[in-house]
Amino acid sequence: MKYIVLDMGNVCCRWDPRYIASQLTDDKDEQDFLVQSLFGSFQWKQLDKGDISINQAIQQLTKQYPQYGSLIEYTFNHWYDFFDVIDEMEQFIIEYKNDYDFYLLSNCSVQFDNYYQSKSIFKYFKDYYLSAKHHMVKPDKAIFLDFLNYYHLEGHECLFVDDIEENVQGAKAAGMKGYCFDGDVNKLKKYMNILKNESK
């Protein structure tokens, strides 16, 4: 194994829509709107797939929910301020960065370019594969095959870590090793030791 490929939400950074909404507004109804109708919207999924721009998403959602127009725009400009790095995972990367190359493979919009430099964890990655830039999303097997082809990697040399089992299965279908992360870095380390012993 030569490469560790990490998901972003709830692996590298805490994706907690309820918490993020609570930091953007004190109003309970507005928080509910953000969680259900913005973060859970069709437009949010389209952004992950790169099918619409941020401005198009803002325009569409504002037209659909005109009473929340200013909140929608504010949220798109600030939600990632509360997308906090998972310190334990950053320490894990620091510990293993001399033994493995780290890649990011995430379902996310091109907004990543606006915030990744402000998150210390990402400076240790060799590169970032973003779904929006390739117009494919997990758990489709195709995105994992494209990732491998894009970086000229062999699947069996890669360990993919995600917090969603369906995504892990997609990676395995493409020939990668896979691990479903539950927030416990020590368990991940134990799994890596098992893989290391199996390869001897």
LOVEXFI-468860 format. One record per residue: residue in three letters; y, x, z of N, C-alpha, C, O, CB in turn. Coordinates in steps of 0.2 Angstrom, whole numbers, plus 2048, in hexadecimal, padded with zeros to 3 digits. Glycine has a CB too. Layout:
REM residues N
alaYXZYXZYXZYXZYXZ
...
REM end
This chain:
REM residues 200
met7FA8048008008008008068048008078098048007FB806
lys80B8037FB8118077FB8178037FC81D8067FD81180A7F4
tyr8177FD7FB81D7F97FB81C7F38008177EF80081F7F67F4
ile8227F18038227EB8078287E780582E7E98048247ED80F
val8267E180382A7DC80082C7D68048277D38078277D97F9
leu8327D68068347D180B8387CB80983C7CC8048387D4811
asp8367C580B83A7BF80A8417C080F8417C58138367B980D
met8467BC80D84C7BD81184C7B881784D7BA81D8527BC80D
gly84C7B181684D7AC81B8487AC8208427AB81E84E7A6818
asn8497AD8268457AD82C8407B382C83A7B382F8417A782C
val8417B882783E7BF8288437C48298427C882D83A7C0821
cys8487C482584D7C98268537C68298567CA82E8507CC81F
cys8557C082885B7BD82B8587B682D8547B382A8617BC826
arg85C7B383385A7AD83585D7A78318637A683185C7AC83D
trp8587A382E85A79E82A85979782E85479582F85779D823
asp85F79583285E78F83686478B83486A78C83785F79283E
pro86378683086978282D86C77E83387277D83386677D829
arg86977C83886C77983E87177D84187677B843867776843
tyr86E78384387378884687978A84287F78A84486F78E848
ile87878B83B87D78D83788278783788878883787A78E830
ala88078183688477B83688877B83C88E77983C880775835
ser88577C84288977C84888E78184989378084D88477C84E
gln88E78684589378B84589978A84089E78D841890792843
leu89778683B89C7848368A177E8388A677D836899782830
thr89E77A83D8A277483F89F7718458997728478A176E839
asp8A476E8498A276C8508A076484F89D7618548A876C855
asp8A176184A8A075A84989975984789675C8428A4757843
lys89575584B88E75484B88C75184488775284188C74F850
asp89074C84288F74983B89074E83588C74D83189474383A
glu89575283689575783189075C83188D75E82C89C75B832
gln88D75E83788776283788175F83487E76283088676483F
asp88075983687B75583387B75582B87675682787A74E835
phe88175482888275482188075B81E87D75B81988A752820
leu88376082188176781F87A76881F87776B81A88576C823
val87676682486F76882486B76481F86776681C86C76682B
gln86D75D81F86975981B86B75981386775980F86975281D
ser87275881287475780C87775D80887875D80287975280C
leu87876380B87A76980887576E80887377080288176B80B
phe87377080D86D77580D86777280B86377680886C778815
gly86676C80B86076980986176580285D76180085D76480E
ser8667677FF8687637F88647667F286176C7F286F7647F7
phe8647627ED8617647E786576A7E486376E7E186275E7E2
gln86C76A7E587076F7E386F7767E686F77B7E387876E7E4
trp86D7767EC86B77C7F086577F7ED8647857EC86A77A7F7
lys86077B7EB85A77D7E785C7807E18597857DE8557777E7
gln86077C7DD86277F7D68667867D786578A7D386777A7D3
leu86A7877DC86D78D7DD8677937DE8687987DC87178D7E3
asp8627917E285D7967E385A7987DC85779D7DB8587937E8
lys8597937D88567947D185B7977CC8597997C785378E7CF
gly8617977CE86679A7C98687957C486B7977BF8647A07C7
asp86778F7C586878A7C086F7877C08727847BB8637847C0
ile8737887C587A7867C587E78C7C987B7907CD87B77F7C9
ser88478C7C88897907CC88B78D7D388A7877D488F7927C7
ile88E7927D789178F7DD89678A7DC8967857DF8937957E1
asn89A78B7D78A07877D689D7807D38A077B7D58A57897D1
gln8987807CF89577A7CD8927767D38927707D388F77B7C8
ala88E77A7D788C7767DD8917737E289076D7E488777B7E1
ile8967777E389C7747E789F76E7E38A07697E78A17797E8
gln8A076E7DD8A37687D989E7627D98A075D7DB8A476A7D2
gln8987637D889375E7D889275B7DF8927557E088C7607D6
leu89275F7E489175C7EB8977597EE8977547F188F7627F0
thr89D75B7EC8A47587ED8A47527EA8A774D7ED8A975D7EC
lys8A27517E48A274B7E089E7467E489F7407E48A074C7D9
gln8987487E68937447E98957427F089473C7F288C7477E9
tyr8997467F489B7457FB8A27477FB8A474C7FF896749800
pro8A77437F88AE7457F88B17467FF8B674A8008B27407F4
gln8AE7428048B174280B8B074980E8B374B8138AE73D80F
tyr8AB74D80B8A975380E8AB75980A8A975F80B8A2754810
gly8B07588058B275D8008B47648038B17698018B775A7FC
ser8B87648088BB76A80B8B576D80F8B577480F8C1769810
leu8B176A8128AC76C8168A67708128A47758138A876781A
ile8A576D80C8A076F8078A377680589F77B80589F76B801
glu8A97778038AC77D8008AC7828068AA7888048B377C7FD
tyr8AE78080C8AE7858118A77888138A678D8148B1782817
thr8A278381389B78581489978A80F89678F81189777F814
phe89A78980989878E80489B79580489879A80389978B7FD
asn8A17958078A479B8088A279F80F8A47A580F8AB79A808
his89F79B81389E79E81A89779D81D8967A08228A379B81E
trp89379A81A88C79881D88979F81F8857A0824888794819
tyr8897A481A8867AA81B8897AF8218867B48228867AE815
asp88F7AD8238917B082988D7AF82F88D7B38348987AE82B
phe8897AA82F8847A983587D7A98338797A68368867A1837
phe87C7AD82E8757AE82B8737B582E8737BA82B8747AF823
asp8717B58358717BB83986B7BF8378657BC8368717B9840
val86B7C68378667CA8378617CA83C8637C98428687D1836
ile85B7CA83B8557CA8408547D18428527D583E84F7C783D
asp8577D38488577DA84A8507DD84A84F7E384985A7DA851
glu84B7D984C8447DC84D8427DE84683E7E38468407D7850
met8447DA8418417DC83A8457E28388427E78348427D6835
glu84B7E383984F7E983784C7EF83B84C7F48378577E8839
gln84A7EF8418477F48448407F684183F7FC8418467F384C
phe83D7F183F8367F283C8377F68358347FA8348337EB83A
ile83C7F483183E7F782B8407FE82C83D8038298437F4827
ile84480083184680683384080B83583F81183384B806839
glu83B80883883580B83A83180D83582E81283583180783F
tyr83080982F82C80A82A82F80C82382B80D81F828804829
lys83680D82383980E81D83781581A83881681484080E81E
asn83581A81E83282081B82B820818829824815833825820
asp82881B81A82181A81782081581281C81680E81C81781D
tyr82581081182480B80C82B80A80983080B80C82280580F
asp82B8088028328057FF8327FE80182D7FA8008328077F8
phe8387FC8038397F580483D7F17FF8427F47FC83D7F480B
tyr83A7EB7FD83D7E77F883F7E07FB83B7DE7FF8397E67F1
leu8447DD7F98457D67FB8437D17F58457D37EF84D7D57FC
leu83F7CC7F683E7C77F183F7C07F483B7BE7F98367C87EF
ser8457BD7F28477B77F68497B27F184C7B37EC84D7B97FA
asn8487AC7F384B7A67F08527A57F38537A37F884779F7F2
cys8577A77EF85E7A77F18627A77EB8607A97E685F7AD7F6
ser8687A57EC86D7A57E78717AB7E686F7B07EA87379F7E8
val8757AC7E18797B27E087E7B37E58817B87E587C7B27D9
gln87F7AF7EA8837B07EF8817B67F38857B97F78847AA7F4
phe87B7B87F38787BE7F687D7C47F587E7C87F98717C07F4
asp8807C47EF8847CA7ED88A7CA7F188E7CF7F28867CA7E6
asn88C7C47F48927C37F88917C67FF8967C88038947BC7F8
tyr88B7C680288A7C78098857CD80B8857CF8108887C180C
tyr8817CF80687C7D380887E7DA80B87B7DD80F8777D5802
gln8847DC8098877E380B8897E281288A7E781688C7E5807
ser88A7DC81588D7DB81C8877DA8208887DA8268917D581C
lys8817DA81E87A7DA8228777E18228757E381D8767D481F
ser8777E48288757EB82886D7EC82686C7F18238757ED82F
ile8697E68268627E78258617E981D85C7EC81C85F7E1826
phe8667E78198647E78128667EE80F8647F08098687E380E
lys8697F381386A7FA8118647FE81086480380D86F7FD815
tyr85E7FB8138587FF8138537FD80D84E80080C8547FE819
phe8557F88098517F68048527FA7FD8587FC7FC8537EE802
lys84D7FB7FA84D7FE7F38517FA7EE8557FC7EA8468007F1
asp84F7F37EE8537EF7EA8517E77EC84E7E67F08507F07E2
tyr8557E37E98557DC7EA8537D77E48577D87DF85C7D97EE
tyr84E7D47E584C7CF7E084E7C87E284B7C57E68447D07DE
leu8537C57DE8557BF7E08537B97DB8547BA7D585D7BF7E1
ser8517B47DE84E7AF7DA8537AC7D58527AB7CF84C7A97DE
ala8597AB7D785F7A97D28607AD7CC8627AB7C78657A87D6
lys85F7B47CD8607B87C785A7B87C285B7BB7BD8627BF7CA
his8557B67C484F7B57C084D7AE7BE8487AD7BA8497B97C3
his8507A97C184F7A27BF8487A07C184579C7BD8517A17B8
met8457A37C683F7A17C983F7A17D08437A47D38397A67C6
val83B79C7D383B79C7DB83379C7DD82F79A7DA83E7967DD
lys83379F7E382C79E7E782B7977E98307937EA82D7A37EE
pro8257957E981F7997E981B79A7E281679D7E281A7967EE
asp81F7997DD81C79A7D68197A17D581D7A67D68217987D1
lys8137A17D38107A87D28147AC7CD8147B27CD8097A77CF
ala8177A87C881B7AC7C38207B07C68227B67C381E7A77BE
ile8247AE7CB8297B37CE8267B97D182A7BE7D182D7AF7D3
phe8207B97D481D7BF7D781B7C47D181C7CA7D18177BD7DB
leu8187C17CC8167C57C681C7C87C381C7CE7C18127C17C1
asp8227C47C28287C77BF82B7CC7C482D7D27C182D7C17BE
phe82A7CB7CA82D7D17CF8297D77CE82C7DD7CD82C7CE7D6
leu8227D77CD81E7DD7CC8207E07C68207E67C58177DB7CD
asn8217DC7C18227DF7BA8297E27BA82A7E77B78227D97B5
tyr82E7DF7BD8357E17BD8357E87C08397EC7BD8397DC7C1
tyr8327E97C58327F07C982C7F47C782C7FA7CA8327EF7D0
his8287F27C38227F67C081E7F87C681C7FE7C78247FD7BD
leu81C7F37CA8187F47D08117F17CF8107EC7CB81B7F17D7
glu80C7F37D38057F07D38057EC7D98077ED7DF8007F67D3
gly8027E67D88027E17DD7FE7E37E38007E27E97FE7DB7DB
his7F87E77E27F47E97E87F87EE7EC7F67F07F27EE7EC7E6
glu7FE7F17EA8017F67EE8077F37F280B7F67F58047FB7E9
cys8087EC7F180D7E97F480B7E47FA8067E07F98117E57EF
leu80E7E47FF80D7DF8048137DA8048197DC80680C7E280C
phe8127D48038187CF8038187CB80A8137C980C8177CA7FD
val81E7CB80D81E7C78148237C28138297C38118217CD819
asp8217BC8158257B68148237B181A81E7B281D8247B280E
asp8287AD81C8277A88228237A281F82279E82482D7A7825
ile8227A181981F79B81681979C8138187A080E824797811
glu81379981580D79B81380C79A80C80879D808808797817
glu80F79480980E7938028117997FE80E79A7F881278C800
asn81679C8008197A17FC8147A77FD8147AB7F88207A37FF
val8117A880280D7AE8038077AD7FE8047B27FB80A7AE80B
gln8047A77FE7FF7A57F98017A77F27FD7A97EE7FD79E7FA
gly8077A57F080A7A77E98097AE7E88077B07E38117A47E9
ala80B7B27ED80B7BA7EC8047BC7EB8027C07E780E7BD7F2
lys7FF7B97EF7F87BB7EF7F57B97E87F17BD7E67F47B87F5
ala7F77B47E57F57B27DF7F77B77D97F47B77D47F77AB7DD
ala7FD7BA7DB7FF7BF7D67FC7C67D77FE7CB7D48077C07D6
gly7F77C77DC7F47CD7DE7F77D17E37F57D77E47F47D17D8
met7FC7CE7E77FF7D27EC7FC7D07F37F87CB7F38077D07ED
lys7FC7D57F87FA7D37FE8007CF8018057CF7FF7F97DA803
gly7FE7CA8068037C68098027C58107FC7C58138027BF805
tyr8077C48138077C281B80D7BD81C8127BD81A8097C981F
cys80A7B882080F7B38228127B482980F7B582E80B7AC823
phe8197B682981C7B882F81E7B38338217AE8318227BC82D
asp81C7B383A81E7AE83F8247B08448257AD8498187AC843
gly8277B684282C7B884682A7BE84B82E7C184E82F7B384A
asp8247BF84B8217C48508207CB84C81B7CB84881A7C2853
val8247CF84C8247D684981E7DA84B81B7DD84782A7DA84A
asn81C7D98518167DD8538107DB85080B7DF84F8157DC85B
lys80F7D484F8097D284B8097D48448047D68418097CA84B
leu80F7D584180F7D883A80D7DF83A80A7E18368177D7838
lys80F7E383F80D7EA8408067EA8408037EF83D8117ED846
lys8037E68447FB7E68457F87E583F7F37E883D7F97E184B
tyr7FB7E083B7F87DE8347F87E48307F37E682C7FB7D8831
met7FE7E88307FF7EE82C7FA7F382D7F77F78298067F082C
asn7F87F48347F37F98367ED7F78337E97FB8327F37F983E
ile7EB7F18337E57EE8317E47F08297DF7F38277E47E7832
leu7E97EF8267E97F181E7E97F881D7E57FB8197F07EE81B
lys7EC7FC8227EC8038217E58068227E280A81F7F1806826
asn7E18038277DA8058297D68038247D18078227D8802830
glu7D77FD8217D27FB81B7D37FF8157CE8008117D47F4819
ser7D98028147D980780E7D780E80F7D681180A7E180780C
lys7D580F8157D28168167CB8178147C881C8147D281881E
REM end
